[in-house]
Amino acid sequence: MDSRTVAGGGGVDIRVDAYGPADARPVLMLHGYSQCRLAWRGQYRSSLADDYRLLCVDLRGHGASDKPRDAYDDPALWAADIEAVLDAFGAEDAAVVAWSYAGLVALDYLAERGRTASRASTSSARCRASGRPRRPPASARSTSG
């Protein structure tokens, strides 16, 4: 694991743990509200870390990142946080996985910077500890063709 603290928007320290080969395709992993980078432990402990460089971020106000009193309502600050992480790891071409609230953070980044718009996606899929998506319960699956 490569653990770093990078200076995000407004100088806020952002904690990032990176797993996997340094020369592998980067995947930026953004956790949901009231969580932290450890939410991705099922993924970084899986075979995904054999093939990809998983960049697990503590968003501002969460985990080991700084918790500023009032720097949460400015999309430019969230975008600057993401840009700082991507720059620090040389990961401008990273795939983006955003869970729950982090989808808004990823969209703030795309709206403000737009650098990786063609490569980013957000997901609210639930994952097992193995890192593989769970199949939705039968009641949630569509029966129409």
Disulfide bonds with the S-S distance in Angstrom:
none
